[in-house]
């Protein structure tokens, strides 16, 4: 029984071919493509409004130099948002529950922000490793601590996203299993667990949206430090 709870996190495959790439590219097929008409559909208008809202929120803490990253950050935000929400549907696979995928997204973007700072303002970027006014005996220890905290950032990004989504999926499966098990023996308790399941599902929808936003927001803050 314990193993069956974690089967939902195993990458699906067909004839030995992993299907995670299909699961990653499927959300893009749901987005409406812009046409040549002056009057667009309500879905296209909603998509444009959501894209403008996300871009405005992400670019707010950045200066004009960081606005070059608007396309990358907004696309990543919408990509993670769709994957997280689609993963809440029954009998679906959520790629963002895989730590390898989240690290593959976090590490290159974090490294790009770091290299941007080292190229544009190397003195300021290296100055973050040593706070101003540090006593001389504490300099080696503080440099080591700040370097470790800097290098652990992509790992923290990936683990945060993976842990939150994995915990939510496990809770949903545990409560849904108890609901179906108790239905024949204790219907009243089963109804109570069903109400808890519905409330937890609403909470997980909010968590899926918040975690996608936090992932990209932290990347934008790392970018702000280096520009």
C-alpha positions as CSV (number, residue, x, y, z in Angstrom):
1,X,0.0,0.0,0.0
2,X,2.8,2.4,0.8
3,X,4.4,1.8,-2.6
4,X,1.1,2.4,-4.4
5,X,0.9,5.9,-3.0
6,X,4.2,6.8,-4.7
7,X,3.4,5.2,-8.0
8,X,1.8,8.4,-9.2
9,X,5.2,10.1,-9.1
10,X,6.9,7.6,-11.3
11,X,7.5,8.8,-14.9
12,X,5.1,7.2,-17.3
13,X,6.5,5.3,-20.3
14,X,5.2,3.5,-23.3
15,X,7.2,0.5,-24.7
16,X,10.2,1.7,-22.7
17,X,9.9,5.3,-24.1
18,X,9.5,8.0,-21.3
19,X,6.4,10.2,-21.9
20,X,7.5,13.0,-19.6
21,X,8.4,15.2,-22.7
22,X,4.8,14.8,-23.9
23,X,3.5,15.8,-20.5
24,X,5.7,18.9,-20.5
25,X,4.7,20.0,-24.0
26,X,1.0,19.3,-23.7
27,X,0.1,22.5,-21.8
28,X,1.3,24.5,-24.8
29,X,-1.3,22.9,-27.0
30,X,-4.1,24.3,-24.7
31,X,-3.1,27.9,-25.3
32,X,-4.9,29.7,-28.1
33,X,-2.7,30.9,-30.9
34,X,-3.1,34.5,-32.0
35,X,-4.9,35.0,-35.3
36,X,-5.0,37.7,-38.0
37,X,-8.5,39.0,-37.0
38,X,-9.0,42.3,-35.3
39,X,-11.7,40.9,-33.0
40,X,-10.3,37.9,-30.9
41,X,-12.1,35.4,-28.8
42,X,-12.8,35.8,-25.1
43,X,-10.2,33.1,-24.4
44,X,-7.5,35.0,-26.3
45,X,-8.5,38.2,-24.4
46,X,-8.3,36.4,-21.1
47,X,-4.9,34.9,-22.0
48,X,-3.6,38.4,-23.0
49,X,-4.9,39.9,-19.7
50,X,-3.3,37.1,-17.6
51,X,0.0,37.5,-19.5
52,X,0.1,41.2,-19.0
53,X,-0.8,40.8,-15.3
54,X,2.0,38.2,-14.7
55,X,4.5,40.3,-16.6
56,X,3.7,43.4,-14.6
57,X,4.0,41.6,-11.3
58,X,7.3,40.0,-12.2
59,X,8.9,43.1,-13.6
60,X,7.9,45.4,-10.8
61,X,10.9,44.8,-8.6
62,X,13.3,44.9,-11.5
63,X,14.9,47.9,-13.2
64,X,14.9,48.5,-16.9
65,X,18.0,46.3,-17.4
66,X,16.1,43.3,-16.1
67,X,13.1,43.9,-18.4
68,X,15.0,42.0,-21.0
69,X,14.2,38.8,-19.1
70,X,10.4,39.5,-19.3
71,X,9.8,36.9,-22.0
72,X,11.7,34.1,-20.2
73,X,10.3,34.7,-16.8
74,X,6.7,35.1,-18.0
75,X,6.9,32.0,-20.2
76,X,8.3,30.0,-17.3
77,X,5.6,31.3,-15.0
78,X,2.7,30.2,-17.3
79,X,4.5,26.9,-18.1
80,X,4.7,26.0,-14.4
81,X,1.2,27.2,-13.7
82,X,-0.4,25.1,-16.4
83,X,1.6,22.0,-15.5
84,X,0.8,22.3,-11.8
85,X,-2.9,22.8,-12.4
86,X,-3.2,20.0,-15.0
87,X,-1.4,17.7,-12.5
88,X,-4.4,18.0,-10.2
89,X,-6.7,16.3,-12.6
90,X,-7.4,12.6,-12.0
91,X,-5.2,10.0,-13.7
92,X,-2.6,12.6,-14.8
93,X,1.1,12.9,-14.3
94,X,2.7,16.1,-12.8
95,X,6.2,16.6,-14.2
96,X,7.0,19.2,-11.5
97,X,6.9,16.5,-8.8
98,X,10.2,15.3,-10.3
99,X,13.2,16.9,-8.6
100,X,15.4,16.3,-11.7
101,X,13.1,18.5,-13.8
102,X,12.8,21.3,-11.3
103,X,16.6,21.4,-10.9
104,X,17.0,21.4,-14.7
105,X,14.8,24.5,-14.7
106,X,16.3,26.2,-11.7
107,X,20.1,25.6,-12.1
108,X,20.5,27.1,-15.7
109,X,18.4,30.2,-14.9
110,X,20.2,30.8,-11.5
111,X,23.6,30.4,-13.3
112,X,22.5,32.8,-16.0
113,X,21.6,35.5,-13.3
114,X,24.9,34.8,-11.6
115,X,27.0,35.1,-14.8
116,X,25.1,38.3,-15.7
117,X,26.2,39.9,-12.5
118,X,29.8,38.7,-12.8
119,X,29.9,40.2,-16.3
120,X,28.2,43.5,-15.7
121,X,29.3,44.4,-12.2
122,X,31.8,41.9,-10.9
123,X,32.8,43.9,-7.8
124,X,29.2,44.3,-6.6
125,X,28.4,40.7,-7.2
126,X,31.5,39.5,-5.3
127,X,30.8,42.0,-2.6
128,X,27.6,40.1,-1.6
129,X,29.9,37.4,-0.3
130,X,31.3,39.7,2.4
131,X,29.0,42.1,4.3
132,X,30.3,45.6,5.0
133,X,31.9,46.1,8.4
134,X,32.7,42.4,9.0
135,X,35.4,41.9,11.7
136,X,38.7,40.6,10.2
137,X,38.7,37.3,12.1
138,X,35.2,36.4,10.8
139,X,36.0,37.1,7.1
140,X,36.9,33.5,6.1
141,X,33.9,32.0,7.9
142,X,31.4,34.6,6.5
143,X,32.8,34.1,2.9
144,X,32.3,30.4,3.2
145,X,28.8,30.8,4.6
146,X,27.7,33.3,2.0
147,X,29.2,31.1,-0.8
148,X,27.4,28.1,0.5
149,X,24.1,30.0,0.7
150,X,24.6,31.3,-2.9
151,X,25.4,27.8,-4.3
152,X,22.4,26.2,-2.5
153,X,19.9,28.6,-4.1
154,X,19.0,26.4,-7.2
155,X,18.7,23.3,-4.9
156,X,16.3,25.2,-2.7
157,X,14.2,26.3,-5.7
158,X,13.9,22.8,-6.9
159,X,13.3,21.1,-3.6
160,X,10.7,23.7,-2.5
161,X,8.6,23.2,-5.7
162,X,8.9,19.4,-5.5
163,X,8.2,19.0,-1.8
164,X,5.1,21.2,-1.9
165,X,3.5,19.5,-4.9
166,X,4.4,16.0,-3.7
167,X,3.0,16.6,-0.2
168,X,-0.3,17.9,-1.7
169,X,-0.7,15.0,-4.0
170,X,0.0,12.5,-1.3
171,X,-2.6,14.2,1.1
172,X,-5.2,14.1,-1.7
173,X,-4.6,10.4,-2.4
174,X,-4.6,9.5,1.3
175,X,-7.9,11.3,2.0
176,X,-9.5,10.0,-1.2
177,X,-8.5,6.4,-0.3
178,X,-10.0,6.8,3.2
179,X,-13.2,8.3,1.8
180,X,-13.8,5.3,-0.5
181,X,-12.8,2.8,2.2
182,X,-15.1,4.2,4.8
183,X,-18.1,4.7,2.5
184,X,-19.5,1.1,3.1
185,X,-18.8,0.9,6.8
186,X,-19.1,4.5,8.1
187,X,-21.0,6.7,5.6
188,X,-21.1,9.8,8.0
189,X,-17.3,9.7,8.5
190,X,-16.9,9.2,4.7
191,X,-19.0,12.3,4.0
192,X,-16.8,14.3,6.4
193,X,-13.6,13.1,4.7
194,X,-15.2,14.0,1.4
195,X,-15.8,17.5,2.5
196,X,-12.2,17.7,3.8
197,X,-11.1,16.3,0.4
198,X,-12.9,19.1,-1.5
199,X,-11.4,21.8,0.7
200,X,-8.0,20.3,0.3
201,X,-8.4,20.3,-3.5
202,X,-9.2,24.0,-3.4
203,X,-6.2,24.5,-1.2
204,X,-4.0,22.6,-3.6
205,X,-5.2,24.7,-6.6
206,X,-4.0,27.7,-4.6
207,X,-0.7,26.0,-3.7
208,X,-0.1,25.1,-7.4
209,X,-0.5,28.7,-8.4
210,X,1.5,30.2,-5.5
211,X,4.4,27.8,-6.0
212,X,4.7,28.6,-9.7
213,X,4.7,32.3,-8.8
214,X,7.2,31.9,-6.0
215,X,9.6,29.9,-8.2
216,X,9.7,32.7,-10.8
217,X,9.6,35.5,-8.3
218,X,12.7,34.2,-6.5
219,X,14.5,34.0,-9.8
220,X,13.6,37.6,-10.6
221,X,14.9,38.6,-7.1
222,X,18.2,36.8,-7.8
223,X,18.4,38.7,-11.1
224,X,17.8,42.0,-9.4
225,X,20.8,41.4,-7.1
226,X,23.0,41.0,-10.2
227,X,21.9,43.9,-12.3
